[in-house]
Every structure is written in structure tokens, then in C-alpha cells.
Amino acid sequence: MIAGIEFGGTKTVVAIGHADGRLVEEFRYLTTNPDDTLRTAVEWIRLRGNPEAVGVGAFGPIILAQDKPEYGRMLATPKPGWEGFSLSAALRDAFPDVRIVIETDVNAAALAESRCGAALGLDDVVYITIGTGIGAGMLSGGRLVHGALHPEFGHLKVPRFSGDDFAGVCPFHGACLEGLASGPAIAARWGAEASTLPPGHKAWEMQAWYLAHGVLALAAILAPSRVVIGGGVSQVESFHALVGSTFRKLSAGYFTYGEGVDFIMPPSLGQQAGILGALLLVACG
Amino acid sequence: MIAGIEFGGTKTVVAIGHADGRLVEEFRYLTTNPDDTLRTAVEWIRLRGNPEAVGVGAFGPIILAQDKPEYGRMLATPKPGWEGFSLSAALRDAFPDVRIVIETDVNAAALAESRCGAALGLDDVVYITIGTGIGAGMLSGGRLVHGALHPEFGHLKVPRFSGDDFAGVCPFHGACLEGLASGPAIAARWGAEASTLPPGHKAWEMQAWYLAHGVLALAAILAPSRVVIGGGVSQVESFHALVGSTFRKLSAGYFTYGEGVDFIMPPSLGQQAGILGALLLVACG
């Protein structure tokens, strides 16, 4: 038996299951301060036995380099109380001599979609989520991408949609991709939540433009064979087809491997991607 | 003894040396048609003995997946006669039972700079070259990035420099990064070769803007710890410092690992990067 924990900005999920991603039982609850949030997960796991390993997908920024003493420590985050908290130290205290593997939530989701979801069997995969922010997890040659810290995909800059002069909502960059196309950006620009804007509203053409430019940057840098786009702001009808056709127009026949209709896909694991990814991490992290 | 070959659009370099990158002897000559170009390299190598392995860095696009029968085959290229030519088949005929490892020229250069150059010892490294085109080789977690084909970094799109309405020279995309900031783009925009434009010319401020946006996309996607920029158009005085300061302004304190003055560096192997990378490939390709 192994355990998985997904620490999200709003909710935390804890589960027991197997290293191949089969989930036996899970429990979802609200994320509060780090001590309470972690204790709830630990107690829930302990009632079910002593895990052989614990896989964790967490919001970031978080240090992922396993050879550093700061492995699993949270960096500057607006989430109260979490900055400086070490997930690995807390979990080692709770489960001594148990292997702990820590990843970002988006990398865990990318792994899950590539092992049992919409990117099944593919080794070069990006999972994008569009919600309060825009983030991405990435698998390159079958391995999760960390780099010097981990990708912060939402903060690249893309050309403006013609006539869009909205200042953007990113506190760092204003009009980066996240500043122009996250849920709060849409709400601020149109005065309405994304979920209330119907298919065919101009907001979606603009949204597809921004996302397609992000996908173009991914194609130029990582050359993924599939891009899975999830999160609340991707739920509108035909969203993936619209991003796909915009991408193909921008690509102009150049990124030919991205011309199939299955290059840009919705996730197939939905809400489960993060926690399944946490279980899968144990075997490959 | 191992052999290395660098097939460039203009010149080809062949060398013998060791798998740790120590070069014993090299020979440079003009790239012509594939048969003649390859034969020259093969004869030069044979005169020096039978190599244990051959590492190749080549211009692209080229198929890099070692498990495909098309491994080492050139795809659509404007270079006459090369489209469809299989480097691996030709080299296997010339050196039966010898291990052949094939990479892009930019990946070979990225590997060389990370093993014995300006990114010594780093595992997350990008090598950009700006000349006739803009390309990049990438090392993520110590492994060369291939993806579905290989990165075509020059073809991402970035926001316009204020007031720049030049249409761009990319035959596919017009104003992609390569279309706006390659050598031919500079020559067409300013009516003068890049090498004749003095430091302080407005061209360099604009050039730094475009390159810094490309580096921002790299930071958001691969999070490299160092970006090495080479190629003819990067030779002007203070170019790397200017791209670095523009990147830091754009990053606005977000990509903190990129704030050091050594984040963006010139190559230290110069003309030798490609051929040294070809030798190094044998041990890690």
C-alpha cells in the first residue's frame, strides 16, 4: 500500500492505492494552515496502515531538487502560513524511513494523464490548467521537467489579440499569459465570470488566441506530442477545437506533428488527475 | 578512438578524438551535396583508423528517435539534395557494426557548452544561435530535449517592440522570433548587415527585446539555469549584458534564478562547440 497527497490551493486530497495509479480510497477536505492540513492527511493515512511510500503533488513554488536539503520546502506564496513550510520534513517526521516523493500538482497531473489519461503512452506531454492562474506540468522524454526550480508557464509573454488593450491582472507582469487569460483576467476584462460567457462570445476567440500562442511556445521549445488543457476556464463547449484551429493557423504548416485534431485535448481524468499522479510518482519520481 | 562529424549548412567538420570531448585532429570543408559531403568525412576518418563509434551533429529538420527506422533521415530542407537523405543509413554502410549517434547541431553545441564550456556542470541549459536563422539546443535534467521531432525555437511568437512594424522575413510566419531577429531580418529592416551596426544603434535595443522575450519563454517552460547565446548576430559588444538586463526587467523579480549576471552568457567554445558536442554524444546519446 502506498499513499498519495495532493495539496491544492483550495482543497487537499489524500488517498491510498498502488504505485500503478490504482486508487483504493480517497478523502477530500479544505486546505487550511500547513500544520492542520498535513495532520489531517497523516491521521487519515495512519488509520489505513503504514504506507510503503508517499507521493505528493503540491501547489508551488516548491523546491523539487531531491539532492538539496531544502527539498520539498515552499517558497514565497500568497497562501497564508505556507511560505517556508517543508512538506518533506513534516512527512519524514510523520513517516520515518518511508520514501517521500514531492512534485508540483501540475507535474503530477501531467504524469497521470500520460500514464492513464488523455496522453496515454506518450513521453512528451504538457498539461496546462487555466483557473485562478495558468500553470503547466511537463513530461519531456518520459521525465518530468524541473529545471532550476520548475516551469512557471503562465508568466511568458505573448503578442496581443488585435484591439485588446486590457492591462492584465498579474501582480508581477500585468499582461503576461496569466495576466491576460486566467479566470480573474477574464472576469476583470468582461465583468463576468468565464463560466457565464456563452460559446461564441468574443471572449473565447481572444482566449483561444492567447492559449494558442502559449502552445506555440511549447511546440517551439519542448515539441510535445500532446497538450492537455484542463481547469475551470477550459470547460466551455468547443474550447479545445478552437485553440487547436488557432494553433494550426499560427503554425502555418510548420509544426506538422501538431496538426492532428488530437494534439490539443481536454484531460480525461478530470478531478482525479492530481491524486492519481501523486500515487504514480512513487514509481517514477 | 571515436569520430565526430558536424554537418552545417555551410561547412562540415570531421574530427577524431575521445568520448570525453578531447579532440585529437579535425578537418573543415564546405558542405556540398550529401553523397560527396559524407564521402569526404568517411575517407578522412578511415585514413586515421576504424572508429569505435561516430557522433554526429547535423542541421535539421532530422529524425532523432533512435527506435524509428527513419532515425537520422533529413526532412524538408531548402538545402539542395538533402531532403530525405539518411545520415544513419549512409554511416552504417560506411562503418558497419559501429555505433552511430545522431543529434541536431544545436543540441550537440548545448551538450558541449554544458560539459566543457560556458555552462560547465549544469544540467538545465539552453544554447541559442542567432545567424541565418534562430535555433536552440536544450538540455533538461541532463538530457537533450527531442520531443516529437526537435525544438524549432526560432518559430515562437513574441510581443512587438514598441513601434516596430517590420513584416518579418520568415517564409512560414513572417514575424516570428526568427522572422524579426535573425541576421536576414536585421539586414532587411535596417538595410545593413548586423556586423556593421555599431553598439548603441537602436537595432540592438530591439534585438535584445526580442531575444529577452524568447528567453522569458524558455524560463517559463524549461527553467534553465543558464542560457548561452552564440552565432554571428550575438557578437556585438555588450550584447549579452543587454539581453540580460532586458530579461530581468521583463521578469520583474519573478524568475529569480535568472537574476544573476551569469544567467545569459556567450559561448566559451566558439566554433568548436558543434564538433566537441559530436564527440561527447557518443557517451550520452
Interface residues (C-beta under 8 A of the other chain):
Chain A: D124 A136 M138 S140 G141 R143 V145 H146 G147 A148 L149 H150 P151 E152 F153 G154 H155 L156 K157 V158 P159 R160 F172 H173 H213 L216 A217 L218 A219 A220 I221 L222 A223 P224 S225 L250 A252 G253 Y254 F255 Y257 G258
Chain B: D124 A136 M138 S140 G141 R143 V145 H146 G147 A148 L149 H150 P151 E152 F153 G154 H155 L156 K157 V158 P159 R160 F172 H173 H213 L216 A217 L218 A219 A220 I221 L222 A223 P224 S225 L250 A252 G253 Y254 F255 Y257 G258
